[in-house]
Amino acid sequence: MALNIVPSSDGRRQRSERSQTAIIEAALSLMDEGTLVPTAQQIADRAGVGIRSFFRHFADMDTLWAFADDMLISSYEALFEVEDRTGALSDRVARAIDLYGSAFDKLRPIILCTHAQLWRSPKLRENYGWHQKRLRKELELWLPEVAALPRDRREAVHAVASFSMWHRLREFQGLSTKTSAEIVSSLVMDLIASR
């Protein structure tokens, strides 16, 4: 005699969470491969779910990006975590720029995807602004001297240490990680030292 067992709500919730995770991972996978503005259909196909299932989990693309950001935030933060920010200014600048450059190289597809979609996604704009503020605070933890600079030079330091500068050196000028880090570190040092 067959038993008619109704799946528990916990089982349904776990399946729903697995589907959501699969969809987010599919979106990230497409970005890693260079699809900077993946469509819901592309993501659903990659995740192996129907488009209706996609929209049952995520009302729109903005909701998907919000969930993705929540899922990844601890891994973003881990890229910038260090315990020791002591040492001479030149040493701290070099270590901070090495850390930022390594993180920017790892996060490149996600950052480029975000840039490509900022115009249409309020949630991405909000999250991107929050992350930019965090990067500024992190850099000033490494380099408290920056906070004492006149505003124009302080802003110049943050511009020089940004993803945009790093990406230009690495991607468009074809420079190595080492050379890019040396250029950025030298510019940051010049801006701080010219007080």
N, C-alpha and C positions, 0 to 999 in steps of 0.2 A: 504494500500500500504506500503510495507516494505521499509525502508530507508537503503541505503547502506552507512553506516558510516565507514569511514576508521579511525582506532585508531590513535590518535595523536602520534607524536614522543615522547612526554612526557610520555604517557601511556606505550609505548614500553620500554622507558628507565627505568621507575619505575618497570616494570615487570622484566627487565633484572637485575636491582639492587636487587630486592627481591630474584631472583634465585641465584645470586652471594652470597648474605648473607646466604641463606639456605645451599648452598654448604659449605661455610666456617664454619657455625655452625655445620654442619654434621661432618666435619673433626675434629673440636674441641670436639664434643660429643664422637666420636670414641676414641680420645686420652684420654679423661677423663675416659673411660671405660677400658683403658689399651692397646689399639691397637696403639702401638708406631709408626708403619710405615703403616698407612692406604693406601690402593690402591685407584686409581681414581674410580674403579668400586665400591668398598665398600662405598666410599664417595657419589658417585652418587646414589647408592641404598638407602642410609640413607636419602639423601636429597629429594628423590622421583623424580629424574630427570634421563633422559637417559644419557648414556656415551657420546654420541655426543653432547648433551647439555652441559655437564661438560666441554668438550674441546672447545666448542664455547666461553665459559666464561673465561677459563683458558687454555692457550696454552700448559702448562705442570705443573707438580707438583711444580716446583720452583716458577712459577707465582702465584699459589694458596697460597704458604707460604708467598710470598711477600705481597699479598693482606691481608692475615690474620694478619700479623704483623702490617700493616698499620691500620687495623680496631681495633686492640687491644692495640696499643701503649699507648693511653691515660689511659686505665685501668691499664696497667703495671705501668705507672708513678705514678698514684694515690696511689698505694700500698706503695710507698716510700716517699710520700709527708708529710712533717711536717713543722710547723711554728717555733717551738722552739727547738733549738739544744743547748741550754745553760745548764750550771750546771757543777758540779764536773766531773772529768774524769771518775770515776767509774760509775756515774749515766748515762753519755752520752754513754759509752760503753754498759751498760745493755740495755738502751732504743734502741740504734741502732741495737743491736743483736736481741732483741725482734721483732723489726720491720722487719728486714731481714728474720728472721726465719718464721714469719707469712706469709710474701710474698712468700718465697720459698715453704712453705706448699701449698699455693694456686696455685702457678705456676708449681708445680711439674710435672703434666702430659705434659705440653707444653715444659718444659725444657728437660725432658727425651726424648720426641719425637724429639726435635731439636738435642740432642746429638746423637740419633740413626741415624739421616740422614745427619749430617754434612759432611760426606765423599762424598756425591753425590750431594750436593746442594750448589752452589756458593752463592746464595742469603741468605740461612740460615747461612752460614759461615760469610758472611758480616754483617748481622743483629746481629748475636750472638756476634761477636767482638765488634760491636758498643754498645750493651747492657752491655757487660763486662766493657768497658771503663766508661760507665755511672755509674755502680755500684761502681767502684773504686772512681770516683769523689764524689758520694754521701757519701761514707764512710768517705772520707777525709773532707767533710763538717761537718760531725758529730765529727770527730776526727782529727783536723788539726795537732795534735802531730805526726800523722803517716807520714805526708809529711817530717818531720824533721828527721825521722829515717834513719840509714844506709840502703842501698838498700836491703840487704838480709833480714833484719827484716821487712822492709816495705812490701816486697813481701810475707813474711811469714804471716803478718797480713791479707793481702788480700786473701791468700790461706785458712787461718783458718776461715775467715768470708764468704767463698764462698758457693755456693749451694752444691758443691761436698762434703765438710766437713759436712754440715748440713744433707744432704741426707744419708751419711754414718752413722751418729749418730742416725738418726731417723729410717731409713729403715733397715740397716744391723746390727746395734747394738741394735735396739729395744728400744731406750731411749725416754722418754717423751719430750715434747716441753720444759718444765721447766728445766729438767736436761741437755738437749742439749744446751739450752741458757746459763746455768750456766757454762758449760764446755768451750764453745766458748768464752764467756765473760772473763773467767779466763785466757785463753790462750792469748787473745788479750791484756789484762791488763799486763800480764807477759812480753810480747814482747815490749810493750811500756815502761814499767817501767824499763826494763833492759838496758836503754840507756847508 
